[in-house]
Amino acid sequence: MSSEHAYVTPGMPALEHGERVISRFEFWPLWAMYLPVAIQWLGLSLWYRSPTLALLANPRLPVSGMMGVGKSELMAQARGPAEHAILPWIGYRVDARDRSAQAAHLVGKAALRGIELPFVCKPDIGCRGSGVKLIESLGDMESCLSAYPEGAALIVQRLSRYEPEAGIFYVRMPGEPEGRIVSLALKYSPYVVGDGHSTLAELMAADPRAGRLRHLYEERHRDRLDRVLARGERFRLIFANSHSRGSIFRDARHLVTPALTEAIDRILSGLPDFHYGRLDVRFPDVAHLRAGRELQVVEINAASAEPLHIWDRGARLREAYAALLAQYRLLFRIGHRNRRRGFRPPALREVRARWQAERQGYRFHPPTD
């Protein structure tokens, strides 16, 4: 964003802007980023004599959470420090009732668990922010439910009182008491700030980064594009802090401290046999993050998680590939150790079934906020 209109959520470091606002590969198609990973996967499958060994990294979770596994399956396993750190949530399955009646029932059910409006609703199976909605009213809830067919599984979760967010990638080898943080990235919500005479569309077009990513924002705000923002009025372009939706990520590995690592170790000790994944956490400010205090876990992504620092605008393609390849080598190494402990890799038919279930579910996700 331009220096004139720059706005950063309180508690987050200032965003530095130079000539490069997007890396050369930041929005490449997934196949281009993951083709080397697929080739390496084939080689490691031959070396370890199993094409699904990597899916043993978190052996208490089906296919280690790689695909087609509900967020609820992992969060329901949380005990002690993990259960305390994860923002309160409930699962819900859409039924045949009128969507208006269901909306009222779900809002009431959430309130009984201390989850008051506004809250977050998202598909139980999904990734990259797909279908995440900010629910501020009964009407929002009804509209969200109307997108889903009978039987669809959803998650309703308390909205964090903090906006600063980070993605923390964690690895712990089986048999070792402590893990390590291998990646940390800060997740910035993009904003534009009004000048009293420009429309939202004009403000986005004038912004160095948002102007190049208007295809990610304009459809979401098509009913507001002609609105003139008052001078100083801040407008948040997206709610779900997902890279593919237009969030700004910054490499923050320099913020990793022993205190933060100890805090993540403690949180994940409440998940059985959890060895590999990324926590998306909210926190009051960077000082609290470094100290590992007041961390609120939004969700935990398992085997399919990415090290988010690779989406920093200054990341080099070679370094990004190296990080991804190292990540998947770790998956196989952890799977190998867990196989030695007596766990068996999942069958290919289970992997295929879960992949198909995930793809089919995306058809019904409402537009992401």
SULHUUR-V956778 format. One record per residue. N is the residue number from 0. SS is DSSP state (@ for helix, = for strand, . for the rest). PSI is psi in degrees with one decimal (999 if undefined). Layout:
# SULHUUR-V956778
n=N ss=SS psi=PSI
n=N ss=SS psi=PSI
This chain:
# SULHUUR-V956778
n=0 ss=. psi=151.9
n=1 ss=. psi=152.8
n=2 ss=. psi=-31.5
n=3 ss=. psi=-37.7
n=4 ss=. psi=12.2
n=5 ss=. psi=135.9
n=6 ss=. psi=132.0
n=7 ss=. psi=135.5
n=8 ss=. psi=130.5
n=9 ss=. psi=136.6
n=10 ss=. psi=-13.0
n=11 ss=. psi=148.2
n=12 ss=. psi=154.7
n=13 ss=. psi=145.8
n=14 ss=. psi=123.2
n=15 ss=. psi=135.1
n=16 ss=. psi=132.5
n=17 ss=. psi=-153.9
n=18 ss=. psi=-33.5
n=19 ss=. psi=116.8
n=20 ss=. psi=-18.1
n=21 ss=. psi=136.0
n=22 ss=. psi=163.9
n=23 ss=. psi=-28.9
n=24 ss=. psi=6.4
n=25 ss=. psi=-32.7
n=26 ss=. psi=31.9
n=27 ss=. psi=156.0
n=28 ss=. psi=151.4
n=29 ss=@ psi=-37.5
n=30 ss=@ psi=-33.9
n=31 ss=@ psi=-35.3
n=32 ss=@ psi=-32.9
n=33 ss=@ psi=0.8
n=34 ss=@ psi=-47.3
n=35 ss=@ psi=-34.4
n=36 ss=@ psi=-42.9
n=37 ss=@ psi=-40.7
n=38 ss=@ psi=-44.4
n=39 ss=@ psi=-39.2
n=40 ss=@ psi=-42.6
n=41 ss=@ psi=-45.1
n=42 ss=@ psi=-43.2
n=43 ss=@ psi=-32.3
n=44 ss=@ psi=-40.6
n=45 ss=@ psi=-41.7
n=46 ss=@ psi=-44.3
n=47 ss=@ psi=-1.1
n=48 ss=. psi=39.3
n=49 ss=. psi=123.6
n=50 ss=. psi=-13.7
n=51 ss=. psi=15.1
n=52 ss=@ psi=-36.3
n=53 ss=@ psi=-21.3
n=54 ss=@ psi=16.2
n=55 ss=@ psi=6.8
n=56 ss=. psi=-41.3
n=57 ss=. psi=84.6
n=58 ss=. psi=-15.2
n=59 ss=. psi=-0.4
n=60 ss=. psi=130.4
n=61 ss=@ psi=133.1
n=62 ss=@ psi=31.2
n=63 ss=@ psi=19.3
n=64 ss=@ psi=19.2
n=65 ss=. psi=-40.5
n=66 ss=. psi=149.9
n=67 ss=. psi=24.4
n=68 ss=. psi=127.0
n=69 ss=. psi=144.4
n=70 ss=@ psi=-33.8
n=71 ss=@ psi=-29.1
n=72 ss=@ psi=-35.6
n=73 ss=@ psi=-48.2
n=74 ss=@ psi=-28.9
n=75 ss=. psi=-19.6
n=76 ss=. psi=-12.2
n=77 ss=. psi=134.3
n=78 ss=. psi=159.7
n=79 ss=@ psi=-124.8
n=80 ss=@ psi=-30.6
n=81 ss=@ psi=-45.4
n=82 ss=@ psi=-37.2
n=83 ss=@ psi=-37.0
n=84 ss=@ psi=-31.4
n=85 ss== psi=130.6
n=86 ss=. psi=135.8
n=87 ss=. psi=141.3
n=88 ss== psi=161.7
n=89 ss== psi=151.1
n=90 ss== psi=152.9
n=91 ss== psi=138.0
n=92 ss== psi=124.2
n=93 ss=. psi=132.7
n=94 ss=. psi=-167.1
n=95 ss=. psi=-1.8
n=96 ss=. psi=165.1
n=97 ss=. psi=136.8
n=98 ss=@ psi=-30.5
n=99 ss=@ psi=-44.8
n=100 ss=@ psi=-39.1
n=101 ss=@ psi=-39.0
n=102 ss=@ psi=-45.7
n=103 ss=@ psi=-41.2
n=104 ss=@ psi=-43.3
n=105 ss=@ psi=-41.0
n=106 ss=@ psi=-40.7
n=107 ss=@ psi=-40.6
n=108 ss=@ psi=-41.5
n=109 ss=@ psi=-41.0
n=110 ss=@ psi=-34.1
n=111 ss=@ psi=-23.4
n=112 ss=. psi=11.1
n=113 ss=. psi=17.5
n=114 ss=. psi=95.1
n=115 ss=. psi=156.3
n=116 ss=. psi=143.1
n=117 ss=. psi=148.3
n=118 ss== psi=-179.2
n=119 ss== psi=136.8
n=120 ss== psi=134.5
n=121 ss== psi=155.6
n=122 ss== psi=142.9
n=123 ss=. psi=-38.9
n=124 ss=. psi=116.6
n=125 ss=. psi=164.2
n=126 ss=. psi=173.4
n=127 ss=. psi=33.5
n=128 ss=. psi=7.9
n=129 ss=. psi=126.1
n=130 ss=. psi=5.4
n=131 ss=. psi=128.1
n=132 ss== psi=139.8
n=133 ss== psi=117.4
n=134 ss== psi=114.4
n=135 ss=. psi=-9.2
n=136 ss=. psi=169.1
n=137 ss=@ psi=-37.7
n=138 ss=@ psi=-41.4
n=139 ss=@ psi=-41.5
n=140 ss=@ psi=-42.1
n=141 ss=@ psi=-43.3
n=142 ss=@ psi=-40.9
n=143 ss=@ psi=-47.4
n=144 ss=@ psi=-31.7
n=145 ss=@ psi=-19.5
n=146 ss=. psi=-17.7
n=147 ss=. psi=146.9
n=148 ss=. psi=166.5
n=149 ss=. psi=135.6
n=150 ss=. psi=-12.5
n=151 ss=. psi=139.7
n=152 ss== psi=130.3
n=153 ss== psi=162.2
n=154 ss== psi=131.1
n=155 ss== psi=131.1
n=156 ss== psi=145.0
n=157 ss== psi=139.7
n=158 ss=. psi=129.1
n=159 ss=. psi=146.0
n=160 ss=. psi=-3.7
n=161 ss=. psi=145.4
n=162 ss=. psi=-36.3
n=163 ss=. psi=137.2
n=164 ss== psi=149.1
n=165 ss== psi=153.0
n=166 ss== psi=119.4
n=167 ss== psi=112.1
n=168 ss== psi=126.2
n=169 ss== psi=141.3
n=170 ss== psi=133.7
n=171 ss=. psi=121.5
n=172 ss=. psi=139.4
n=173 ss=. psi=135.5
n=174 ss=. psi=-10.4
n=175 ss=. psi=138.2
n=176 ss=. psi=-22.4
n=177 ss=. psi=150.9
n=178 ss=. psi=-167.3
n=179 ss== psi=153.1
n=180 ss== psi=116.6
n=181 ss== psi=-11.4
n=182 ss== psi=142.9
n=183 ss== psi=127.7
n=184 ss== psi=139.1
n=185 ss== psi=140.9
n=186 ss== psi=111.7
n=187 ss== psi=130.3
n=188 ss=. psi=128.9
n=189 ss=. psi=136.4
n=190 ss== psi=155.1
n=191 ss== psi=156.0
n=192 ss== psi=130.5
n=193 ss=. psi=153.8
n=194 ss=. psi=4.4
n=195 ss=. psi=-11.4
n=196 ss=. psi=-16.3
n=197 ss=. psi=143.6
n=198 ss== psi=166.7
n=199 ss=@ psi=-42.8
n=200 ss=@ psi=-41.3
n=201 ss=@ psi=-38.4
n=202 ss=@ psi=-40.9
n=203 ss=@ psi=-43.1
n=204 ss=@ psi=-33.1
n=205 ss=@ psi=-15.7
n=206 ss=. psi=130.5
n=207 ss=. psi=-39.1
n=208 ss=. psi=-51.3
n=209 ss=@ psi=-31.5
n=210 ss=@ psi=-27.4
n=211 ss=@ psi=-9.4
n=212 ss=. psi=26.3
n=213 ss=@ psi=-29.0
n=214 ss=@ psi=-23.0
n=215 ss=@ psi=-22.4
n=216 ss=@ psi=-34.4
n=217 ss=. psi=-40.5
n=218 ss=. psi=-37.9
n=219 ss=. psi=-32.2
n=220 ss=. psi=29.1
n=221 ss=. psi=-26.3
n=222 ss=. psi=-3.9
n=223 ss=. psi=-0.1
n=224 ss=. psi=-29.2
n=225 ss=. psi=2.0
n=226 ss=. psi=134.0
n=227 ss== psi=123.8
n=228 ss=. psi=135.5
n=229 ss=. psi=156.3
n=230 ss=. psi=126.2
n=231 ss=. psi=-7.0
n=232 ss=. psi=128.7
n=233 ss== psi=135.3
n=234 ss== psi=119.2
n=235 ss== psi=123.0
n=236 ss=. psi=-28.9
n=237 ss=. psi=154.5
n=238 ss=. psi=-47.2
n=239 ss=. psi=118.0
n=240 ss=. psi=71.0
n=241 ss=. psi=137.2
n=242 ss=@ psi=-44.0
n=243 ss=@ psi=-15.8
n=244 ss=@ psi=-6.5
n=245 ss=. psi=7.6
n=246 ss=. psi=159.6
n=247 ss== psi=123.5
n=248 ss== psi=141.2
n=249 ss== psi=131.8
n=250 ss== psi=123.0
n=251 ss=. psi=31.6
n=252 ss=@ psi=-23.3
n=253 ss=@ psi=-12.9
n=254 ss=@ psi=-5.8
n=255 ss=. psi=129.5
n=256 ss=. psi=162.1
n=257 ss=@ psi=-35.7
n=258 ss=@ psi=-40.8
n=259 ss=@ psi=-44.0
n=260 ss=@ psi=-42.3
n=261 ss=@ psi=-39.3
n=262 ss=@ psi=-41.4
n=263 ss=@ psi=-39.2
n=264 ss=@ psi=-45.5
n=265 ss=@ psi=-45.1
n=266 ss=@ psi=-48.4
n=267 ss=@ psi=-8.7
n=268 ss=. psi=-17.3
n=269 ss=. psi=5.9
n=270 ss=. psi=126.7
n=271 ss=. psi=127.3
n=272 ss=. psi=39.4
n=273 ss=. psi=121.5
n=274 ss=. psi=-14.0
n=275 ss== psi=123.7
n=276 ss== psi=-179.2
n=277 ss== psi=131.5
n=278 ss== psi=130.4
n=279 ss== psi=114.8
n=280 ss== psi=147.4
n=281 ss== psi=153.3
n=282 ss=. psi=159.8
n=283 ss=. psi=-42.8
n=284 ss=. psi=174.7
n=285 ss=@ psi=-33.6
n=286 ss=@ psi=-41.9
n=287 ss=@ psi=-38.7
n=288 ss=@ psi=-50.5
n=289 ss=@ psi=-33.0
n=290 ss=@ psi=-7.8
n=291 ss=. psi=29.6
n=292 ss=. psi=145.5
n=293 ss=. psi=40.9
n=294 ss=. psi=127.5
n=295 ss== psi=117.2
n=296 ss== psi=119.9
n=297 ss== psi=-49.0
n=298 ss== psi=167.0
n=299 ss== psi=119.1
n=300 ss== psi=132.9
n=301 ss=. psi=-122.1
n=302 ss=. psi=-22.3
n=303 ss=. psi=1.8
n=304 ss=. psi=152.3
n=305 ss=. psi=150.1
n=306 ss=. psi=108.4
n=307 ss=@ psi=-15.2
n=308 ss=@ psi=-17.0
n=309 ss=@ psi=-14.1
n=310 ss=@ psi=11.3
n=311 ss=. psi=141.7
n=312 ss=. psi=-24.0
n=313 ss=. psi=0.6
n=314 ss=. psi=143.6
n=315 ss=. psi=146.1
n=316 ss=@ psi=-43.4
n=317 ss=@ psi=-40.7
n=318 ss=@ psi=-37.1
n=319 ss=@ psi=-45.7
n=320 ss=@ psi=-41.9
n=321 ss=@ psi=-40.7
n=322 ss=@ psi=-43.1
n=323 ss=@ psi=-43.2
n=324 ss=@ psi=-39.4
n=325 ss=@ psi=-38.9
n=326 ss=@ psi=-46.3
n=327 ss=@ psi=-25.8
n=328 ss=@ psi=-39.7
n=329 ss=@ psi=-40.0
n=330 ss=@ psi=-45.8
n=331 ss=@ psi=-39.9
n=332 ss=@ psi=-42.8
n=333 ss=@ psi=-42.5
n=334 ss=@ psi=-38.8
n=335 ss=@ psi=-43.8
n=336 ss=@ psi=-39.0
n=337 ss=@ psi=-32.0
n=338 ss=@ psi=-38.8
n=339 ss=@ psi=-25.1
n=340 ss=. psi=-6.4
n=341 ss=. psi=-1.9
n=342 ss=. psi=149.7
n=343 ss=. psi=136.2
n=344 ss=. psi=148.6
n=345 ss=. psi=153.7
n=346 ss=. psi=151.9
n=347 ss=@ psi=-33.2
n=348 ss=@ psi=-33.8
n=349 ss=@ psi=-41.5
n=350 ss=@ psi=-45.5
n=351 ss=@ psi=-43.5
n=352 ss=@ psi=-40.6
n=353 ss=@ psi=-36.4
n=354 ss=@ psi=-42.8
n=355 ss=@ psi=-39.8
n=356 ss=@ psi=-39.7
n=357 ss=@ psi=-44.6
n=358 ss=@ psi=-40.6
n=359 ss=@ psi=-35.9
n=360 ss=@ psi=-33.1
n=361 ss=@ psi=-24.3
n=362 ss=. psi=-25.3
n=363 ss=. psi=-0.8
n=364 ss=. psi=132.8
n=365 ss=. psi=164.1
n=366 ss=. psi=139.1
n=367 ss=. psi=138.3
n=368 ss=. psi=999
